[in-house]
Amino acid sequence: MEERCIIVGAGHAGSQAAVSLRQEGYLGEIILIDDEADIPYHKPPLSKAYLKAPDASSLVLRPEAVYRDNSIELLLGAHVSTICVDDRKLALSDGRQIGWTDLILATGARARIPDLVGVGARGVVSLRSIADARLIRDMMAGIDNVVIVGGGFIGMEMAHSCSVLGKKVTLIEAAPRVLGRSVAEVVSTHVKARSRAAGIDVFTGVQVAAFEEKDGRIEAVRTVDGRRFEAEMVVLGVGAVPNVELAIEAGLAVDNGIVVDSHLRSSAPHVYAIGDCAIYNHHHVGRRIRLESVQNATDQARHVARSIAGRPGPYRDVAWFWSDQGDMKLQTAGLSFDADRHFTSGNPEENAFSVYHFQGTRLLAVDSVNRPADHMIARRLLAAGVSPTEADIAAGPQHLKQLASEKQPAPA
Ligand SMILES: Cc1cc2nc3c(=O)[nH]c(=O)nc-3n(C[C@H](O)[C@H](O)[C@H](O)COP(=O)(O)OP(=O)(O)OC[C@H]3O[C@@H](n4cnc5c(N)ncnc54)[C@H](O)[C@@H]3O)c2cc1C
């Protein structure tokens, strides 16, 4: 068979992989398959701008002509039901079978649905796709009370978007702080205070017990500590689960994600996994992690395209992320899990500051609120493997930029 690369999933990772393969000079056939009917689109605006000013055309990742001009066959509304790694074939749910020489799994993740009484009531929704966003937008038109369950990035963004639209918003987070898995405590405290000041009722350390419904429609949220919050709509923002069923059935190694090596190769030859569905050993933290971010999806896609085009190498890109919540632009560079020391630069009271996370003297990550220049410099410092001292940070961005440029990026 002539060379053919099939990509399952046309989200941020899959769409980028298809285009990057051509940019890297791949001459074989490329087939990009997704079970959604919409042309590949940007997901971040779904919880931000889209709800406030829905314009689907601005969400399109790449115009259709890009796929056509690059001879990328786009199969939309097509679900891949099985893959067979021995025969190098996959089957679509309409019965079609297609062979490949290389396969990229970019199946993403789906919203986690908590196992709680009443979770199936009308008006209890989650947000992952453009179809979910359309449903939420339509529902919002006739309601006043929204309860958001979960104070992670999507929950916080949704809370601010609903609040701007004039809804009464209550946000319930089970952990002691919002964004607890992702940012420094000082950032969580700041976001909670600022969100409250924006009119959002934020409760932390409060666990949802059940959803009350009337005639099949959501009416209220009950919490374990006995409170009751009226709700005409509930948005679940309690995390995502990777779409790994295809990989499990095909016998690939899976552990909270499709396990890939430093080249993003799965346990089967010629099968790669990238983006939200993949778990890999991150060289910065020295253990397996699964990231859910546009950076991770697109950088891994570029990387795997280089490998397939004959230029393999270990994936070592710096992780970074952003989130827009009301008047706060949050940006994180690096991964702070193992930090034992934190240094704040700037003033939270001015709604502009950065928190530098260290393990000993080694810089691990930087969380920034409305300090985009700090974020960009942090990415450069981390890529170059440069750890500034507190005095360097206090000396200001120009000095840090200089430090970063004095050292070449760490070898790949
Ligand atoms: C509302 C929202 C806001 C976000 N905001 C931000 C942000 O501000 N910043 C940031 O960095 N990240 C953000 N993210 C996360 C980011 O969008 C994801 O990390 C990114 O979309 C992951 O890309 P992916 O290609 O791995 O997965 P996805 O974009 O989820 O794409 C996977 C695709 O695979 C398809 N698929 C799965 N299984 C099959 C199958 N068997 N057959 C055919 N097709 C299949 C799915 O339908 C889906 O279209 C946000 C996510 C959401 C949902």
The ligand as a Gaussian input file, in Angstrom:
#p B3LYP/6-31G(d) Opt

LIG

0 1
 C      -15.047000      25.067000      26.618000
 C      -13.578000      24.846000      26.557000
 C      -12.693000      25.909000      26.780000
 C      -11.318000      25.703000      26.733000
 N      -10.481000      26.772000      26.938000
 C       -9.145000      26.597000      26.824000
 C       -8.247000      27.699000      26.959000
 O       -8.656000      28.829000      27.232000
 N       -6.914000      27.484000      26.798000
 C       -6.412000      26.234000      26.493000
 O       -5.186000      26.074000      26.326000
 N       -7.242000      25.163000      26.378000
 C       -8.581000      25.309000      26.532000
 N       -9.420000      24.237000      26.407000
 C       -8.836000      22.900000      26.195000
 C       -8.540000      22.653000      24.738000
 O       -9.610000      23.050000      23.944000
 C       -8.247000      21.170000      24.545000
 O       -7.090000      20.859000      25.279000
 C       -8.064000      20.837000      23.071000
 O       -9.272000      21.004000      22.391000
 C       -7.568000      19.413000      22.915000
 O       -7.504000      19.122000      21.559000
 P       -7.628000      17.616000      21.039000
 O       -7.526000      17.694000      19.556000
 O       -6.702000      16.757000      21.794000
 O       -9.091000      17.147000      21.468000
 P      -10.530000      17.699000      20.963000
 O      -10.422000      19.147000      20.610000
 O      -11.473000      17.276000      22.016000
 O      -10.801000      16.872000      19.644000
 C      -11.017000      15.482000      19.637000
 C      -11.976000      15.152000      18.512000
 O      -11.968000      13.741000      18.301000
 C      -13.278000      13.332000      17.965000
 N      -13.388000      11.883000      18.195000
 C      -13.211000      11.228000      19.368000
 N      -13.388000       9.894000      19.193000
 C      -13.678000       9.704000      17.876000
 C      -13.985000       8.555000      17.084000
 N      -13.980000       7.315000      17.608000
 N      -14.268000       8.721000      15.766000
 C      -14.242000       9.978000      15.213000
 N      -13.967000      11.101000      15.927000
 C      -13.681000      10.969000      17.242000
 C      -14.118000      14.187000      18.894000
 O      -15.466000      14.291000      18.464000
 C      -13.408000      15.534000      18.815000
 O      -13.913000      16.343000      17.789000
 C      -10.812000      24.407000      26.454000
 C      -11.688000      23.335000      26.250000
 C      -13.054000      23.545000      26.299000
 C      -13.984000      22.370000      26.062000

